[in-house]
Every structure is written in C-alpha cells, then in structure tokens.
C-alpha cells in the first residue's frame, strides 16, 4: 500500500488527538516512506516499587592527642575492634574508608593532633548488622551514615523482569496503532533500553560525637522504585 501525504497527515492527526483505541501516550510519531512502509516511533516503561535488601552503615572514630602517634594509636585500636567484632560473621561485609591525620590549632594558640578513620559495614541481614553496630557504639564508635539499597543481583533480576514487561507493552501498543490504521506490524528498525532507580540514598548524616548508645540503632528499609524504559521504531504496512 502506498501512503499519500493526506494519509500521513491523518495518521499524525489521530495520534495527536488520542483517537486510537485504549492506547497510552506511547506512540510519538508516524512517518511514511517511499516504499509504502510507515515508521512508527513509540516508547513504553515498566516500574516496580520494591523493598531494598542491603543495609550499609558507616562507622568512624576521631581521636585527639598532643602527639600524632597517640592519636593514631587510639584510632587504630577502635577500628581494629570493628574488624574483630565482625570476624566470623560471614553475613557482614567490611571495607575500611579514608584515614586522615592533621594538626588542629585552637583559639588559645595550643595545638592538637587529630586522627580519623571510617569503616563501612554492609549486610542483607539487617538484624545482625544493627546488633553488631549497637555493640560497637557502646565501645565509642560513632555512626556517621546509614542507608538502604538494592544488591546488584536483586537489581539485575528486577530489570530482567521489567524489560520483558516493557517490551510486551511496546509490542501491544504498536499492534493497536497498526490495527487502527488498517495495517500490521512488519518488524522493528531498532529498540533502545534504559534503566533507572533502584537505590535509596538519604543525605549523609551529620558527624556525631562518639558516645555510648543505650540500644542498637533502628533502620527501616522503606521502598524504592526500579524503572525500565524501552523505545523503538516499528515498521507498518
């Protein structure tokens, strides 16, 4: 079938006016080529609200002393306690953070050496992690940050499922658009995928002075959204 300029304009008018039956605003543009094939550009997305499965806690310690060696020794001892506390707990993964040392001058012109280091703990077993963190707080470690996120394997699993959903929606929309114009989908000229979301990262917590905690911290995961988008150009005849 050869598409005339009038027919092309009619296709565009139907799409703009939303007269196609039960079709979301995914069809964006339809153009006719010289060989009688109409190219239809569409986009769809699929999203899911899920509960994050990975808890990350950042602990830190800051020490001051008149001598640099003493400040560093205190920090080293505190961080070593974290390492010892998680030893044997395979469900908790540990990674040390930055280590900084500097001289701090005060208003009375005296000076003190300051040493500071952070350490990151993460686990899918939030109960075990929070219990461990509570014990470390009682020993003088400060919680400097805490957030929930999705593990890489969980994110990939969700994205695979959502890609299938989005592609099915894209095929369905193309079929409805083609049928409304008395045509059928002959194939696709290209498909593009995009992913977004899947993390829950609140702003960093302000630095807290180290103090003994009476109870373990509380961390509720809430929800996060994972979304996948697809776009393509269908060939109609």
C-alpha positions as CSV (number, residue, x, y, z in Angstrom):
1,X,0.0,0.0,0.0
2,X,1.3,3.4,-0.9
3,X,0.9,6.1,1.8
4,X,0.0,9.5,0.4
5,X,0.7,12.8,2.1
6,X,-3.0,13.1,3.1
7,X,-2.9,9.6,4.7
8,X,0.3,10.5,6.6
9,X,-1.3,13.7,7.9
10,X,-4.4,11.7,9.0
11,X,-2.1,9.2,10.9
12,X,-0.4,12.1,12.7
13,X,-3.8,13.8,13.5
14,X,-5.2,10.5,15.0
15,X,-2.1,10.1,17.1
16,X,-2.2,13.7,18.3
17,X,-5.9,13.7,19.1
18,X,-5.7,10.4,21.0
19,X,-8.4,8.7,19.0
20,X,-6.6,5.3,18.8
21,X,-8.5,2.8,21.0
22,X,-7.2,2.2,24.5
23,X,-3.6,3.2,23.7
24,X,-1.3,5.0,26.1
25,X,0.6,8.1,25.0
26,X,3.5,6.0,23.8
27,X,3.1,6.4,20.0
28,X,5.0,9.6,19.3
29,X,5.4,9.9,15.6
30,X,4.4,8.0,12.4
31,X,6.0,8.8,9.0
32,X,5.6,7.2,5.6
33,X,8.5,6.2,3.3
34,X,8.5,5.9,-0.5
35,X,8.2,2.0,-0.4
36,X,4.8,2.2,1.3
37,X,6.1,1.4,4.8
38,X,5.1,3.6,7.7
39,X,7.6,4.1,10.5
40,X,6.0,4.4,13.9
41,X,8.1,5.6,16.9
42,X,7.0,4.5,20.3
43,X,8.2,4.4,23.9
44,X,7.0,2.4,27.0
45,X,8.2,1.9,30.5
46,X,7.6,-0.6,33.4
47,X,8.2,0.2,37.0
48,X,8.0,-1.6,40.3
49,X,8.1,-0.4,43.9
50,X,10.3,-2.8,46.0
51,X,11.9,-3.1,49.4
52,X,15.7,-2.6,49.5
53,X,17.6,-5.7,50.7
54,X,21.0,-4.3,51.6
55,X,21.8,-2.2,54.7
56,X,25.0,-0.2,54.8
57,X,26.3,1.5,57.9
58,X,29.4,3.8,58.1
59,X,31.2,3.9,61.4
60,X,34.0,6.2,62.4
61,X,36.3,7.3,65.1
62,X,38.1,10.6,65.7
63,X,40.9,10.9,68.3
64,X,42.9,13.9,69.6
65,X,46.2,13.9,71.4
66,X,49.2,16.1,71.9
67,X,51.3,13.6,69.9
68,X,50.4,12.3,66.5
69,X,51.4,8.7,67.4
70,X,48.9,8.6,70.3
71,X,46.0,10.0,68.2
72,X,46.7,7.4,65.5
73,X,47.1,4.6,68.0
74,X,43.6,5.3,69.5
75,X,42.0,5.3,66.1
76,X,43.8,2.1,65.1
77,X,42.6,0.4,68.2
78,X,39.0,1.4,67.8
79,X,38.9,0.4,64.1
80,X,40.5,-2.9,65.0
81,X,37.6,-3.6,67.4
82,X,35.2,-3.3,64.4
83,X,37.2,-5.8,62.5
84,X,37.3,-8.2,65.4
85,X,33.5,-7.7,66.1
86,X,32.6,-8.9,62.6
87,X,35.2,-11.6,62.4
88,X,33.4,-14.9,61.8
89,X,30.1,-13.1,60.7
90,X,30.1,-14.1,57.1
91,X,26.8,-12.2,56.5
92,X,28.6,-8.9,57.2
93,X,31.0,-7.4,54.6
94,X,33.6,-4.9,55.8
95,X,35.6,-2.2,54.0
96,X,37.8,0.4,55.5
97,X,37.4,4.0,54.5
98,X,39.6,7.1,54.5
99,X,42.3,7.7,57.1
100,X,43.3,11.3,57.8
101,X,45.7,12.9,60.3
102,X,46.2,16.7,60.8
103,X,47.2,19.3,63.3
104,X,44.4,21.4,64.7
105,X,45.2,24.8,66.2
106,X,42.9,26.3,68.8
107,X,41.9,29.8,69.9
108,X,44.4,29.7,72.8
109,X,47.1,29.0,70.2
110,X,47.7,25.5,71.5
111,X,47.7,22.6,69.0
112,X,46.4,19.1,69.0
113,X,46.9,16.2,66.6
114,X,43.7,14.7,65.2
115,X,43.4,11.3,63.6
116,X,40.2,10.0,62.0
117,X,39.1,6.9,60.0
118,X,35.8,5.4,58.8
119,X,34.8,1.9,58.1
120,X,31.8,0.6,56.1
121,X,29.7,-2.4,57.1
122,X,27.0,-3.9,54.8
123,X,24.7,-6.9,55.1
124,X,21.5,-8.3,53.9
125,X,20.9,-9.5,57.4
126,X,19.9,-6.1,58.9
127,X,19.1,-7.6,62.3
128,X,22.6,-9.0,62.7
129,X,24.2,-5.8,61.4
130,X,22.3,-3.5,63.7
131,X,23.0,-5.6,66.7
132,X,26.7,-5.5,65.9
133,X,26.6,-1.8,65.3
134,X,24.9,-1.2,68.7
135,X,27.7,-3.1,70.4
136,X,30.3,-1.0,68.7
137,X,28.6,2.2,69.6
138,X,28.8,1.2,73.2
139,X,32.6,0.9,72.8
140,X,32.8,4.5,71.5
141,X,32.4,4.1,67.7
142,X,30.1,6.7,66.1
143,X,27.6,6.0,63.3
144,X,28.3,8.5,60.6
145,X,25.9,7.3,58.0
146,X,23.3,4.6,57.2
147,X,21.3,3.8,54.1
148,X,19.4,1.0,52.3
149,X,19.9,0.0,48.7
150,X,19.4,-3.0,46.3
151,X,22.0,-5.6,45.9
152,X,23.4,-5.9,42.4
153,X,21.9,-9.4,41.9
154,X,18.4,-8.2,43.0
155,X,18.6,-5.2,40.7
156,X,19.5,-7.3,37.7
157,X,16.7,-9.8,38.5
158,X,14.2,-6.9,38.6
159,X,15.5,-5.3,35.5
160,X,15.2,-8.5,33.5
161,X,11.5,-8.9,34.6
162,X,10.7,-5.2,33.8
163,X,12.4,-5.4,30.4
164,X,10.0,-8.2,29.5
165,X,7.0,-6.2,30.7
166,X,8.1,-3.0,28.9
167,X,8.8,-4.9,25.6
168,X,5.4,-6.6,25.8
169,X,3.7,-3.2,26.3
170,X,5.7,-1.8,23.3
171,X,4.6,-4.7,21.1
172,X,1.0,-4.3,22.2
173,X,0.9,-0.6,21.6
174,X,2.4,-1.0,18.1
175,X,-0.1,-3.7,17.3
176,X,-3.1,-1.5,18.4
177,X,-1.7,1.5,16.5
178,X,-1.2,-0.6,13.3
179,X,-4.7,-2.1,13.5
180,X,-6.4,1.3,13.9
181,X,-4.8,2.3,10.6
182,X,-5.7,-0.9,8.8
183,X,-2.1,-2.0,8.8
184,X,0.1,-4.6,10.6
185,X,3.5,-4.6,12.2
186,X,6.1,-5.9,9.8
187,X,9.1,-5.6,12.1
188,X,11.3,-3.2,14.0
189,X,14.0,-0.9,12.8
190,X,15.6,-0.5,16.3
191,X,15.0,-0.9,20.0
192,X,16.6,1.1,22.8
193,X,16.6,0.2,26.5
194,X,17.2,2.4,29.6
195,X,17.2,1.7,33.3
196,X,16.9,4.0,36.3
197,X,16.2,3.9,40.0
198,X,16.9,1.1,42.4
199,X,18.7,2.9,45.2
200,X,17.7,4.7,48.3
201,X,20.4,7.2,49.4
202,X,19.4,9.8,52.0
203,X,21.7,12.8,52.6
204,X,24.8,12.0,54.7
205,X,24.2,12.2,58.4
206,X,26.0,15.0,60.3
207,X,29.1,13.9,62.1
208,X,28.1,12.6,65.6
209,X,30.3,12.7,68.6
210,X,31.2,9.2,69.8
211,X,29.1,8.2,72.8
212,X,27.8,5.1,74.3
213,X,24.4,4.0,72.9
214,X,21.8,2.6,75.2
215,X,20.3,0.5,72.4
216,X,21.0,-0.7,68.9
217,X,20.1,1.8,66.1
218,X,16.9,1.3,64.2
219,X,16.8,1.2,60.3
220,X,13.5,0.6,58.4
221,X,14.1,0.0,54.7
222,X,11.0,1.7,53.2
223,X,10.6,1.3,49.5
224,X,12.5,2.2,46.3
225,X,11.4,2.3,42.6
226,X,13.1,0.4,39.8
227,X,12.1,1.5,36.3
228,X,13.0,0.3,32.8
229,X,12.1,2.2,29.7
230,X,12.2,1.0,26.1
231,X,11.7,2.8,22.8
232,X,11.6,1.6,19.2
233,X,10.6,2.2,15.7
234,X,8.0,-0.2,14.2
235,X,7.6,-0.8,10.5
236,X,4.0,-0.8,9.5
237,X,2.4,-1.8,6.1
